[in-house]
Amino acid sequence: MASPCIDVCRYDEATGWCLGCGMTRKDKKHWKKEKERRPEIRAVLPGRLAELAMAGEVTGKAAGKKKKKHRQEAATPDPVG
């Protein structure tokens, strides 16, 4: 079974869930060491990601993109006519 990890590895502070795949740090350790737990771990991930998205978090691959700082552009004066 392939890992659900998509190399985002940014965690929600309140839940501890990865914004990319939904796993916790403990889930990731169990995934590597306890193969029999993989179906159990994978089963809860869609619900976690949906809950994060409903709370306004960016999830999936988009969560791995760095937020761009908005530049304040110089306002162009309106031509006076």
C-alpha positions in Angstrom: 0.0 0.0 0.0 1.5 3.3 -1.1 1.9 6.1 1.5 -0.6 8.9 1.4 2.2 11.4 2.2 2.6 14.0 -0.5 5.7 15.7 1.0 3.9 18.8 2.4 4.5 18.0 6.1 2.9 21.2 7.5 0.8 20.5 10.6 -2.3 22.1 11.9 -1.5 23.4 15.4 -4.9 22.5 16.9 -5.2 18.9 15.6 -1.7 17.9 14.7 -2.9 16.7 11.3 -0.7 17.2 8.2 -2.3 19.8 5.9 -1.1 17.7 2.9 -2.1 14.1 3.8 -4.0 14.3 7.1 -1.6 12.1 9.0 -0.2 13.0 12.4 3.5 12.5 13.2 2.6 9.4 15.1 0.6 8.1 12.2 3.7 8.5 10.0 5.8 6.5 12.4 3.1 3.8 12.6 2.9 3.8 8.8 6.6 3.0 8.5 6.8 0.4 11.3 3.4 -1.2 11.6 2.1 -2.2 8.1 -1.0 -3.8 9.6 -2.2 -0.4 10.8 -2.1 1.2 7.3 -5.7 0.5 6.3 -6.9 2.0 9.6 -4.7 5.1 9.2 -5.7 5.6 5.5 -9.4 5.3 6.4 -9.5 8.4 8.6 -7.5 10.7 6.3 -10.3 11.9 3.9 -12.4 13.0 6.9 -9.5 14.8 8.5 -8.7 16.7 5.3 -12.4 17.6 4.8 -12.6 18.9 8.4 -9.5 21.0 7.9 -10.8 22.4 4.7 -14.2 23.2 6.3 -12.2 25.1 9.0 -10.6 27.3 6.3 -7.3 25.5 5.9 -5.7 25.0 2.5 -5.1 21.2 2.2 -3.4 18.8 -0.2 -0.6 19.9 -2.5 -1.8 23.5 -2.3 -0.9 23.5 1.4 2.8 23.1 0.4 3.0 26.2 -1.6 4.5 29.2 0.2 2.2 32.1 0.8 3.2 35.0 -1.4 3.6 38.3 0.2 1.4 40.9 -1.4 3.4 43.9 -2.7 1.8 47.2 -2.3 1.9 48.6 -5.7 2.3 52.3 -6.2 -1.0 53.9 -7.1 -1.1 55.4 -10.5 -2.7 58.9 -10.3 -5.9 59.3 -12.3 -5.4 61.6 -15.2 -7.1 65.0 -14.6 -9.0 66.1 -17.6 
